[in-house]
Amino acid sequence: MTTDTITSTRNSLIKDTDHLKQDAGQLVEDVKKHASAHVDAVKDSVNNTFESARNYVKERSFHFTAAALLIGFLIGTFRRK
């Protein structure tokens, strides 16, 4: 009788361990999918922001060129002193 109890307990533990492995595997897959979705969302956001900035610079290229020259002139003036 003792060996039957030990055997059934062992079999029960093996089944529970298999279920835990499956659950852990599913959890890892869910985390991967969730993280991947967040990474994709951030990539899209960064790409949209970069594209907006690029379009803004294209529309106002003269202003940005003038500002860059002014900043360069000011840096050169202060560094010379």
PyMOL Python script that loads the backbone (N, CA, C, O; Angstrom):
from pymol import cmd

cmd.read_pdbstr("""\
ATOM      1  N   MET A   1       0.821  -1.192   0.000  1.00  0.00           N
ATOM      2  CA  MET A   1       0.000   0.000   0.000  1.00  0.00           C
ATOM      3  C   MET A   1       0.864   1.255   0.000  1.00  0.00           C
ATOM      4  O   MET A   1       0.517   2.238  -0.653  1.00  0.00           O
ATOM      5  N   THR A   2       1.948   1.240   0.697  1.00  0.00           N
ATOM      6  CA  THR A   2       2.827   2.399   0.756  1.00  0.00           C
ATOM      7  C   THR A   2       3.429   2.682  -0.613  1.00  0.00           C
ATOM      8  O   THR A   2       3.542   3.842  -1.008  1.00  0.00           O
ATOM      9  N   THR A   3       3.813   1.653  -1.334  1.00  0.00           N
ATOM     10  CA  THR A   3       4.386   1.880  -2.664  1.00  0.00           C
ATOM     11  C   THR A   3       3.342   2.425  -3.626  1.00  0.00           C
ATOM     12  O   THR A   3       3.667   3.222  -4.505  1.00  0.00           O
ATOM     13  N   ASP A   4       2.095   2.004  -3.469  1.00  0.00           N
ATOM     14  CA  ASP A   4       1.024   2.551  -4.316  1.00  0.00           C
ATOM     15  C   ASP A   4       0.825   4.046  -4.043  1.00  0.00           C
ATOM     16  O   ASP A   4       0.623   4.828  -4.973  1.00  0.00           O
ATOM     17  N   THR A   5       0.882   4.425  -2.811  1.00  0.00           N
ATOM     18  CA  THR A   5       0.731   5.834  -2.440  1.00  0.00           C
ATOM     19  C   THR A   5       1.904   6.644  -2.967  1.00  0.00           C
ATOM     20  O   THR A   5       1.728   7.742  -3.495  1.00  0.00           O
ATOM     21  N   ILE A   6       3.090   6.098  -2.821  1.00  0.00           N
ATOM     22  CA  ILE A   6       4.289   6.789  -3.310  1.00  0.00           C
ATOM     23  C   ILE A   6       4.231   6.910  -4.822  1.00  0.00           C
ATOM     24  O   ILE A   6       4.560   7.962  -5.370  1.00  0.00           O
ATOM     25  N   THR A   7       3.822   5.860  -5.496  1.00  0.00           N
ATOM     26  CA  THR A   7       3.738   5.876  -6.955  1.00  0.00           C
ATOM     27  C   THR A   7       2.694   6.882  -7.438  1.00  0.00           C
ATOM     28  O   THR A   7       2.943   7.634  -8.380  1.00  0.00           O
ATOM     29  N   SER A   8       1.538   6.895  -6.800  1.00  0.00           N
ATOM     30  CA  SER A   8       0.498   7.844  -7.209  1.00  0.00           C
ATOM     31  C   SER A   8       0.930   9.285  -6.914  1.00  0.00           C
ATOM     32  O   SER A   8       0.641  10.193  -7.693  1.00  0.00           O
ATOM     33  N   THR A   9       1.614   9.491  -5.802  1.00  0.00           N
ATOM     34  CA  THR A   9       2.116  10.825  -5.479  1.00  0.00           C
ATOM     35  C   THR A   9       3.165  11.253  -6.497  1.00  0.00           C
ATOM     36  O   THR A   9       3.179  12.397  -6.952  1.00  0.00           O
ATOM     37  N   ARG A  10       4.039  10.322  -6.843  1.00  0.00           N
ATOM     38  CA  ARG A  10       5.080  10.607  -7.844  1.00  0.00           C
ATOM     39  C   ARG A  10       4.436  10.948  -9.187  1.00  0.00           C
ATOM     40  O   ARG A  10       4.824  11.925  -9.828  1.00  0.00           O
ATOM     41  N   ASN A  11       3.483  10.173  -9.605  1.00  0.00           N
ATOM     42  CA  ASN A  11       2.809  10.443 -10.877  1.00  0.00           C
ATOM     43  C   ASN A  11       2.084  11.787 -10.847  1.00  0.00           C
ATOM     44  O   ASN A  11       2.091  12.536 -11.823  1.00  0.00           O
ATOM     45  N   SER A  12       1.471  12.069  -9.726  1.00  0.00           N
ATOM     46  CA  SER A  12       0.782  13.350  -9.568  1.00  0.00           C
ATOM     47  C   SER A  12       1.774  14.514  -9.652  1.00  0.00           C
ATOM     48  O   SER A  12       1.492  15.533 -10.281  1.00  0.00           O
ATOM     49  N   LEU A  13       2.930  14.355  -9.017  1.00  0.00           N
ATOM     50  CA  LEU A  13       3.962  15.396  -9.074  1.00  0.00           C
ATOM     51  C   LEU A  13       4.486  15.575 -10.499  1.00  0.00           C
ATOM     52  O   LEU A  13       4.733  16.702 -10.930  1.00  0.00           O
ATOM     53  N   ILE A  14       4.654  14.499 -11.214  1.00  0.00           N
ATOM     54  CA  ILE A  14       5.126  14.584 -12.599  1.00  0.00           C
ATOM     55  C   ILE A  14       4.113  15.339 -13.458  1.00  0.00           C
ATOM     56  O   ILE A  14       4.486  16.195 -14.260  1.00  0.00           O
ATOM     57  N   LYS A  15       2.834  15.016 -13.286  1.00  0.00           N
ATOM     58  CA  LYS A  15       1.789  15.708 -14.046  1.00  0.00           C
ATOM     59  C   LYS A  15       1.756  17.198 -13.699  1.00  0.00           C
ATOM     60  O   LYS A  15       1.657  18.049 -14.583  1.00  0.00           O
ATOM     61  N   ASP A  16       1.840  17.502 -12.403  1.00  0.00           N
ATOM     62  CA  ASP A  16       1.827  18.907 -11.983  1.00  0.00           C
ATOM     63  C   ASP A  16       3.037  19.661 -12.537  1.00  0.00           C
ATOM     64  O   ASP A  16       2.931  20.814 -12.954  1.00  0.00           O
ATOM     65  N   THR A  17       4.183  18.989 -12.533  1.00  0.00           N
ATOM     66  CA  THR A  17       5.393  19.609 -13.081  1.00  0.00           C
ATOM     67  C   THR A  17       5.232  19.876 -14.571  1.00  0.00           C
ATOM     68  O   THR A  17       5.637  20.932 -15.058  1.00  0.00           O
ATOM     69  N   ASP A  18       4.651  18.939 -15.291  1.00  0.00           N
ATOM     70  CA  ASP A  18       4.415  19.146 -16.723  1.00  0.00           C
ATOM     71  C   ASP A  18       3.469  20.322 -16.962  1.00  0.00           C
ATOM     72  O   ASP A  18       3.683  21.121 -17.873  1.00  0.00           O
ATOM     73  N   HIS A  19       2.427  20.422 -16.143  1.00  0.00           N
ATOM     74  CA  HIS A  19       1.497  21.549 -16.270  1.00  0.00           C
ATOM     75  C   HIS A  19       2.188  22.877 -15.972  1.00  0.00           C
ATOM     76  O   HIS A  19       1.941  23.880 -16.641  1.00  0.00           O
ATOM     77  N   LEU A  20       3.052  22.873 -14.965  1.00  0.00           N
ATOM     78  CA  LEU A  20       3.793  24.095 -14.641  1.00  0.00           C
ATOM     79  C   LEU A  20       4.725  24.492 -15.780  1.00  0.00           C
ATOM     80  O   LEU A  20       4.854  25.678 -16.084  1.00  0.00           O
ATOM     81  N   LYS A  21       5.374  23.522 -16.411  1.00  0.00           N
ATOM     82  CA  LYS A  21       6.245  23.818 -17.550  1.00  0.00           C
ATOM     83  C   LYS A  21       5.443  24.431 -18.692  1.00  0.00           C
ATOM     84  O   LYS A  21       5.877  25.400 -19.314  1.00  0.00           O
ATOM     85  N   GLN A  22       4.280  23.868 -18.961  1.00  0.00           N
ATOM     86  CA  GLN A  22       3.439  24.405 -20.027  1.00  0.00           C
ATOM     87  C   GLN A  22       2.975  25.819 -19.702  1.00  0.00           C
ATOM     88  O   GLN A  22       2.985  26.700 -20.562  1.00  0.00           O
ATOM     89  N   ASP A  23       2.571  26.025 -18.456  1.00  0.00           N
ATOM     90  CA  ASP A  23       2.123  27.356 -18.043  1.00  0.00           C
ATOM     91  C   ASP A  23       3.264  28.369 -18.129  1.00  0.00           C
ATOM     92  O   ASP A  23       3.064  29.502 -18.568  1.00  0.00           O
ATOM     93  N   ALA A  24       4.459  27.957 -17.708  1.00  0.00           N
ATOM     94  CA  ALA A  24       5.610  28.855 -17.772  1.00  0.00           C
ATOM     95  C   ALA A  24       5.941  29.189 -19.228  1.00  0.00           C
ATOM     96  O   ALA A  24       6.254  30.334 -19.550  1.00  0.00           O
ATOM     97  N   GLY A  25       5.870  28.189 -20.099  1.00  0.00           N
ATOM     98  CA  GLY A  25       6.118  28.434 -21.519  1.00  0.00           C
ATOM     99  C   GLY A  25       5.105  29.395 -22.107  1.00  0.00           C
ATOM    100  O   GLY A  25       5.462  30.281 -22.883  1.00  0.00           O
ATOM    101  N   GLN A  26       3.855  29.226 -21.744  1.00  0.00           N
ATOM    102  CA  GLN A  26       2.807  30.124 -22.235  1.00  0.00           C
ATOM    103  C   GLN A  26       3.003  31.533 -21.702  1.00  0.00           C
ATOM    104  O   GLN A  26       2.789  32.511 -22.418  1.00  0.00           O
ATOM    105  N   LEU A  27       3.407  31.632 -20.456  1.00  0.00           N
ATOM    106  CA  LEU A  27       3.665  32.941 -19.859  1.00  0.00           C
ATOM    107  C   LEU A  27       4.800  33.653 -20.584  1.00  0.00           C
ATOM    108  O   LEU A  27       4.713  34.851 -20.852  1.00  0.00           O
ATOM    109  N   VAL A  28       5.854  32.927 -20.900  1.00  0.00           N
ATOM    110  CA  VAL A  28       6.983  33.514 -21.628  1.00  0.00           C
ATOM    111  C   VAL A  28       6.534  34.000 -23.002  1.00  0.00           C
ATOM    112  O   VAL A  28       6.925  35.086 -23.430  1.00  0.00           O
ATOM    113  N   GLU A  29       5.730  33.220 -23.689  1.00  0.00           N
ATOM    114  CA  GLU A  29       5.229  33.617 -25.003  1.00  0.00           C
ATOM    115  C   GLU A  29       4.360  34.871 -24.904  1.00  0.00           C
ATOM    116  O   GLU A  29       4.460  35.766 -25.743  1.00  0.00           O
ATOM    117  N   ASP A  30       3.519  34.935 -23.891  1.00  0.00           N
ATOM    118  CA  ASP A  30       2.668  36.108 -23.699  1.00  0.00           C
ATOM    119  C   ASP A  30       3.500  37.357 -23.428  1.00  0.00           C
ATOM    120  O   ASP A  30       3.208  38.430 -23.955  1.00  0.00           O
ATOM    121  N   VAL A  31       4.529  37.213 -22.610  1.00  0.00           N
ATOM    122  CA  VAL A  31       5.404  38.355 -22.308  1.00  0.00           C
ATOM    123  C   VAL A  31       6.132  38.802 -23.565  1.00  0.00           C
ATOM    124  O   VAL A  31       6.269  40.002 -23.805  1.00  0.00           O
ATOM    125  N   LYS A  32       6.602  37.855 -24.371  1.00  0.00           N
ATOM    126  CA  LYS A  32       7.277  38.204 -25.620  1.00  0.00           C
ATOM    127  C   LYS A  32       6.353  38.989 -26.545  1.00  0.00           C
ATOM    128  O   LYS A  32       6.752  40.004 -27.115  1.00  0.00           O
ATOM    129  N   LYS A  33       5.118  38.516 -26.691  1.00  0.00           N
ATOM    130  CA  LYS A  33       4.168  39.197 -27.568  1.00  0.00           C
ATOM    131  C   LYS A  33       3.855  40.599 -27.055  1.00  0.00           C
ATOM    132  O   LYS A  33       3.775  41.553 -27.829  1.00  0.00           O
ATOM    133  N   HIS A  34       3.682  40.708 -25.749  1.00  0.00           N
ATOM    134  CA  HIS A  34       3.370  42.004 -25.153  1.00  0.00           C
ATOM    135  C   HIS A  34       4.539  42.976 -25.329  1.00  0.00           C
ATOM    136  O   HIS A  34       4.338  44.134 -25.697  1.00  0.00           O
ATOM    137  N   ALA A  35       5.745  42.507 -25.069  1.00  0.00           N
ATOM    138  CA  ALA A  35       6.930  43.358 -25.219  1.00  0.00           C
ATOM    139  C   ALA A  35       7.124  43.750 -26.675  1.00  0.00           C
ATOM    140  O   ALA A  35       7.471  44.893 -26.974  1.00  0.00           O
ATOM    141  N   SER A  36       6.904  42.816 -27.570  1.00  0.00           N
ATOM    142  CA  SER A  36       7.050  43.100 -28.996  1.00  0.00           C
ATOM    143  C   SER A  36       6.041  44.163 -29.439  1.00  0.00           C
ATOM    144  O   SER A  36       6.373  45.039 -30.239  1.00  0.00           O
ATOM    145  N   ALA A  37       4.839  44.089 -28.932  1.00  0.00           N
ATOM    146  CA  ALA A  37       3.827  45.090 -29.275  1.00  0.00           C
ATOM    147  C   ALA A  37       4.238  46.471 -28.778  1.00  0.00           C
ATOM    148  O   ALA A  37       4.038  47.467 -29.474  1.00  0.00           O
ATOM    149  N   HIS A  38       4.809  46.534 -27.583  1.00  0.00           N
ATOM    150  CA  HIS A  38       5.266  47.825 -27.056  1.00  0.00           C
ATOM    151  C   HIS A  38       6.430  48.367 -27.872  1.00  0.00           C
ATOM    152  O   HIS A  38       6.484  49.565 -28.151  1.00  0.00           O
ATOM    153  N   VAL A  39       7.353  47.511 -28.255  1.00  0.00           N
ATOM    154  CA  VAL A  39       8.499  47.943 -29.063  1.00  0.00           C
ATOM    155  C   VAL A  39       8.013  48.471 -30.408  1.00  0.00           C
ATOM    156  O   VAL A  39       8.494  49.499 -30.883  1.00  0.00           O
ATOM    157  N   ASP A  40       7.076  47.780 -31.012  1.00  0.00           N
ATOM    158  CA  ASP A  40       6.534  48.246 -32.288  1.00  0.00           C
ATOM    159  C   ASP A  40       5.837  49.596 -32.145  1.00  0.00           C
ATOM    160  O   ASP A  40       5.966  50.456 -33.017  1.00  0.00           O
ATOM    161  N   ALA A  41       5.115  49.782 -31.073  1.00  0.00           N
ATOM    162  CA  ALA A  41       4.430  51.059 -30.846  1.00  0.00           C
ATOM    163  C   ALA A  41       5.434  52.198 -30.666  1.00  0.00           C
ATOM    164  O   ALA A  41       5.236  53.296 -31.185  1.00  0.00           O
ATOM    165  N   VAL A  42       6.505  51.931 -29.931  1.00  0.00           N
ATOM    166  CA  VAL A  42       7.534  52.959 -29.726  1.00  0.00           C
ATOM    167  C   VAL A  42       8.244  53.269 -31.034  1.00  0.00           C
ATOM    168  O   VAL A  42       8.526  54.431 -31.325  1.00  0.00           O
ATOM    169  N   LYS A  43       8.536  52.245 -31.822  1.00  0.00           N
ATOM    170  CA  LYS A  43       9.176  52.459 -33.126  1.00  0.00           C
ATOM    171  C   LYS A  43       8.305  53.339 -34.011  1.00  0.00           C
ATOM    172  O   LYS A  43       8.800  54.271 -34.645  1.00  0.00           O
ATOM    173  N   ASP A  44       7.018  53.047 -34.054  1.00  0.00           N
ATOM    174  CA  ASP A  44       6.107  53.845 -34.865  1.00  0.00           C
ATOM    175  C   ASP A  44       6.071  55.286 -34.387  1.00  0.00           C
ATOM    176  O   ASP A  44       6.075  56.213 -35.197  1.00  0.00           O
ATOM    177  N   SER A  45       6.038  55.473 -33.091  1.00  0.00           N
ATOM    178  CA  SER A  45       6.009  56.822 -32.529  1.00  0.00           C
ATOM    179  C   SER A  45       7.283  57.598 -32.880  1.00  0.00           C
ATOM    180  O   SER A  45       7.220  58.765 -33.266  1.00  0.00           O
ATOM    181  N   VAL A  46       8.424  56.945 -32.744  1.00  0.00           N
ATOM    182  CA  VAL A  46       9.702  57.604 -33.065  1.00  0.00           C
ATOM    183  C   VAL A  46       9.769  57.919 -34.551  1.00  0.00           C
ATOM    184  O   VAL A  46      10.194  59.008 -34.936  1.00  0.00           O
ATOM    185  N   ASN A  47       9.354  56.979 -35.387  1.00  0.00           N
ATOM    186  CA  ASN A  47       9.369  57.229 -36.832  1.00  0.00           C
ATOM    187  C   ASN A  47       8.448  58.384 -37.211  1.00  0.00           C
ATOM    188  O   ASN A  47       8.801  59.208 -38.054  1.00  0.00           O
ATOM    189  N   ASN A  48       7.273  58.448 -36.593  1.00  0.00           N
ATOM    190  CA  ASN A  48       6.352  59.552 -36.878  1.00  0.00           C
ATOM    191  C   ASN A  48       6.930  60.890 -36.440  1.00  0.00           C
ATOM    192  O   ASN A  48       6.813  61.886 -37.154  1.00  0.00           O
ATOM    193  N   THR A  49       7.550  60.914 -35.272  1.00  0.00           N
ATOM    194  CA  THR A  49       8.163  62.148 -34.773  1.00  0.00           C
ATOM    195  C   THR A  49       9.311  62.579 -35.666  1.00  0.00           C
ATOM    196  O   THR A  49       9.438  63.760 -35.991  1.00  0.00           O
ATOM    197  N   PHE A  50      10.153  61.623 -36.067  1.00  0.00           N
ATOM    198  CA  PHE A  50      11.282  61.936 -36.943  1.00  0.00           C
ATOM    199  C   PHE A  50      10.787  62.461 -38.285  1.00  0.00           C
ATOM    200  O   PHE A  50      11.339  63.424 -38.818  1.00  0.00           O
ATOM    201  N   GLU A  51       9.757  61.837 -38.829  1.00  0.00           N
ATOM    202  CA  GLU A  51       9.196  62.278 -40.107  1.00  0.00           C
ATOM    203  C   GLU A  51       8.603  63.680 -39.993  1.00  0.00           C
ATOM    204  O   GLU A  51       8.759  64.494 -40.903  1.00  0.00           O
ATOM    205  N   SER A  52       7.931  63.964 -38.892  1.00  0.00           N
ATOM    206  CA  SER A  52       7.370  65.308 -38.679  1.00  0.00           C
ATOM    207  C   SER A  52       8.484  66.347 -38.585  1.00  0.00           C
ATOM    208  O   SER A  52       8.382  67.433 -39.156  1.00  0.00           O
ATOM    209  N   ALA A  53       9.538  66.008 -37.869  1.00  0.00           N
ATOM    210  CA  ALA A  53      10.670  66.941 -37.745  1.00  0.00           C
ATOM    211  C   ALA A  53      11.329  67.168 -39.104  1.00  0.00           C
ATOM    212  O   ALA A  53      11.697  68.293 -39.442  1.00  0.00           O
ATOM    213  N   ARG A  54      11.472  66.105 -39.872  1.00  0.00           N
ATOM    214  CA  ARG A  54      12.083  66.223 -41.201  1.00  0.00           C
ATOM    215  C   ARG A  54      11.227  67.127 -42.097  1.00  0.00           C
ATOM    216  O   ARG A  54      11.755  67.990 -42.798  1.00  0.00           O
ATOM    217  N   ASN A  55       9.929  66.928 -42.070  1.00  0.00           N
ATOM    218  CA  ASN A  55       9.043  67.771 -42.879  1.00  0.00           C
ATOM    219  C   ASN A  55       9.080  69.224 -42.428  1.00  0.00           C
ATOM    220  O   ASN A  55       9.039  70.136 -43.254  1.00  0.00           O
ATOM    221  N   TYR A  56       9.158  69.438 -41.129  1.00  0.00           N
ATOM    222  CA  TYR A  56       9.218  70.798 -40.594  1.00  0.00           C
ATOM    223  C   TYR A  56      10.485  71.498 -41.070  1.00  0.00           C
ATOM    224  O   TYR A  56      10.450  72.671 -41.442  1.00  0.00           O
ATOM    225  N   VAL A  57      11.606  70.772 -41.057  1.00  0.00           N
ATOM    226  CA  VAL A  57      12.874  71.355 -41.509  1.00  0.00           C
ATOM    227  C   VAL A  57      12.827  71.614 -43.007  1.00  0.00           C
ATOM    228  O   VAL A  57      13.330  72.638 -43.471  1.00  0.00           O
ATOM    229  N   LYS A  58      12.232  70.704 -43.771  1.00  0.00           N
ATOM    230  CA  LYS A  58      12.134  70.915 -45.223  1.00  0.00           C
ATOM    231  C   LYS A  58      11.307  72.154 -45.546  1.00  0.00           C
ATOM    232  O   LYS A  58      11.645  72.901 -46.464  1.00  0.00           O
ATOM    233  N   GLU A  59      10.234  72.376 -44.805  1.00  0.00           N
ATOM    234  CA  GLU A  59       9.376  73.523 -45.061  1.00  0.00           C
ATOM    235  C   GLU A  59      10.034  74.838 -44.656  1.00  0.00           C
ATOM    236  O   GLU A  59       9.750  75.878 -45.250  1.00  0.00           O
ATOM    237  N   ARG A  60      10.897  74.804 -43.668  1.00  0.00           N
ATOM    238  CA  ARG A  60      11.528  76.023 -43.146  1.00  0.00           C
ATOM    239  C   ARG A  60      13.049  75.912 -43.187  1.00  0.00           C
ATOM    240  O   ARG A  60      13.728  76.210 -42.204  1.00  0.00           O
ATOM    241  N   SER A  61      13.573  75.486 -44.322  1.00  0.00           N
ATOM    242  CA  SER A  61      15.016  75.261 -44.421  1.00  0.00           C
ATOM    243  C   SER A  61      15.811  76.558 -44.263  1.00  0.00           C
ATOM    244  O   SER A  61      16.900  76.548 -43.688  1.00  0.00           O
ATOM    245  N   PHE A  62      15.283  77.666 -44.763  1.00  0.00           N
ATOM    246  CA  PHE A  62      15.998  78.938 -44.633  1.00  0.00           C
ATOM    247  C   PHE A  62      16.152  79.339 -43.169  1.00  0.00           C
ATOM    248  O   PHE A  62      17.216  79.806 -42.763  1.00  0.00           O
ATOM    249  N   HIS A  63      15.095  79.158 -42.376  1.00  0.00           N
ATOM    250  CA  HIS A  63      15.151  79.517 -40.961  1.00  0.00           C
ATOM    251  C   HIS A  63      16.200  78.676 -40.227  1.00  0.00           C
ATOM    252  O   HIS A  63      16.955  79.189 -39.401  1.00  0.00           O
ATOM    253  N   PHE A  64      16.233  77.401 -40.535  1.00  0.00           N
ATOM    254  CA  PHE A  64      17.191  76.528 -39.855  1.00  0.00           C
ATOM    255  C   PHE A  64      18.623  76.822 -40.277  1.00  0.00           C
ATOM    256  O   PHE A  64      19.543  76.747 -39.463  1.00  0.00           O
ATOM    257  N   THR A  65      18.810  77.156 -41.542  1.00  0.00           N
ATOM    258  CA  THR A  65      20.153  77.516 -42.002  1.00  0.00           C
ATOM    259  C   THR A  65      20.605  78.810 -41.317  1.00  0.00           C
ATOM    260  O   THR A  65      21.743  78.904 -40.858  1.00  0.00           O
ATOM    261  N   ALA A  66      19.730  79.788 -41.249  1.00  0.00           N
ATOM    262  CA  ALA A  66      20.068  81.056 -40.600  1.00  0.00           C
ATOM    263  C   ALA A  66      20.361  80.836 -39.110  1.00  0.00           C
ATOM    264  O   ALA A  66      21.303  81.412 -38.567  1.00  0.00           O
ATOM    265  N   ALA A  67      19.560  80.014 -38.467  1.00  0.00           N
ATOM    266  CA  ALA A  67      19.787  79.747 -37.044  1.00  0.00           C
ATOM    267  C   ALA A  67      21.111  79.022 -36.830  1.00  0.00           C
ATOM    268  O   ALA A  67      21.825  79.320 -35.873  1.00  0.00           O
ATOM    269  N   ALA A  68      21.446  78.088 -37.695  1.00  0.00           N
ATOM    270  CA  ALA A  68      22.716  77.368 -37.566  1.00  0.00           C
ATOM    271  C   ALA A  68      23.895  78.308 -37.761  1.00  0.00           C
ATOM    272  O   ALA A  68      24.886  78.217 -37.036  1.00  0.00           O
ATOM    273  N   LEU A  69      23.801  79.197 -38.719  1.00  0.00           N
ATOM    274  CA  LEU A  69      24.879  80.170 -38.935  1.00  0.00           C
ATOM    275  C   LEU A  69      25.014  81.106 -37.736  1.00  0.00           C
ATOM    276  O   LEU A  69      26.129  81.408 -37.310  1.00  0.00           O
ATOM    277  N   LEU A  70      23.911  81.560 -37.200  1.00  0.00           N
ATOM    278  CA  LEU A  70      23.943  82.433 -36.036  1.00  0.00           C
ATOM    279  C   LEU A  70      24.565  81.732 -34.834  1.00  0.00           C
ATOM    280  O   LEU A  70      25.407  82.302 -34.140  1.00  0.00           O
ATOM    281  N   ILE A  71      24.149  80.503 -34.593  1.00  0.00           N
ATOM    282  CA  ILE A  71      24.709  79.742 -33.467  1.00  0.00           C
ATOM    283  C   ILE A  71      26.199  79.511 -33.675  1.00  0.00           C
ATOM    284  O   ILE A  71      26.979  79.628 -32.731  1.00  0.00           O
ATOM    285  N   GLY A  72      26.600  79.187 -34.887  1.00  0.00           N
ATOM    286  CA  GLY A  72      28.026  79.002 -35.184  1.00  0.00           C
ATOM    287  C   GLY A  72      28.817  80.279 -34.979  1.00  0.00           C
ATOM    288  O   GLY A  72      29.925  80.250 -34.444  1.00  0.00           O
ATOM    289  N   PHE A  73      28.250  81.401 -35.403  1.00  0.00           N
ATOM    290  CA  PHE A  73      28.904  82.689 -35.211  1.00  0.00           C
ATOM    291  C   PHE A  73      29.064  83.011 -33.727  1.00  0.00           C
ATOM    292  O   PHE A  73      30.126  83.461 -33.297  1.00  0.00           O
ATOM    293  N   LEU A  74      27.997  82.780 -32.939  1.00  0.00           N
ATOM    294  CA  LEU A  74      28.064  83.067 -31.503  1.00  0.00           C
ATOM    295  C   LEU A  74      29.085  82.166 -30.806  1.00  0.00           C
ATOM    296  O   LEU A  74      29.851  82.637 -29.966  1.00  0.00           O
ATOM    297  N   ILE A  75      29.103  80.898 -31.140  1.00  0.00           N
ATOM    298  CA  ILE A  75      30.079  79.996 -30.536  1.00  0.00           C
ATOM    299  C   ILE A  75      31.492  80.428 -30.908  1.00  0.00           C
ATOM    300  O   ILE A  75      32.387  80.444 -30.063  1.00  0.00           O
ATOM    301  N   GLY A  76      31.686  80.777 -32.172  1.00  0.00           N
ATOM    302  CA  GLY A  76      33.014  81.233 -32.602  1.00  0.00           C
ATOM    303  C   GLY A  76      33.439  82.502 -31.903  1.00  0.00           C
ATOM    304  O   GLY A  76      34.610  82.655 -31.553  1.00  0.00           O
ATOM    305  N   THR A  77      32.509  83.414 -31.693  1.00  0.00           N
ATOM    306  CA  THR A  77      32.813  84.678 -31.027  1.00  0.00           C
ATOM    307  C   THR A  77      33.202  84.437 -29.566  1.00  0.00           C
ATOM    308  O   THR A  77      34.180  85.011 -29.087  1.00  0.00           O
ATOM    309  N   PHE A  78      32.459  83.607 -28.864  1.00  0.00           N
ATOM    310  CA  PHE A  78      32.747  83.367 -27.451  1.00  0.00           C
ATOM    311  C   PHE A  78      33.995  82.524 -27.265  1.00  0.00           C
ATOM    312  O   PHE A  78      34.677  82.680 -26.252  1.00  0.00           O
ATOM    313  N   ARG A  79      34.317  81.658 -28.173  1.00  0.00           N
ATOM    314  CA  ARG A  79      35.513  80.823 -28.045  1.00  0.00           C
ATOM    315  C   ARG A  79      36.785  81.617 -28.302  1.00  0.00           C
ATOM    316  O   ARG A  79      37.850  81.284 -27.781  1.00  0.00           O
ATOM    317  N   ARG A  80      36.671  82.677 -29.114  1.00  0.00           N
ATOM    318  CA  ARG A  80      37.835  83.484 -29.456  1.00  0.00           C
ATOM    319  C   ARG A  80      38.326  84.284 -28.258  1.00  0.00           C
ATOM    320  O   ARG A  80      39.513  84.599 -28.167  1.00  0.00           O
ATOM    321  N   LYS A  81      37.432  84.610 -27.349  1.00  0.00           N
ATOM    322  CA  LYS A  81      37.814  85.448 -26.192  1.00  0.00           C
ATOM    323  C   LYS A  81      38.622  84.713 -25.211  1.00  0.00           C
ATOM    324  O   LYS A  81      39.018  85.276 -24.191  1.00  0.00           O
TER     325      LYS A  81
END
""", "prot")
cmd.dss("prot")
cmd.show_as("cartoon", "prot")
cmd.util.cbc("prot")
cmd.orient("prot")
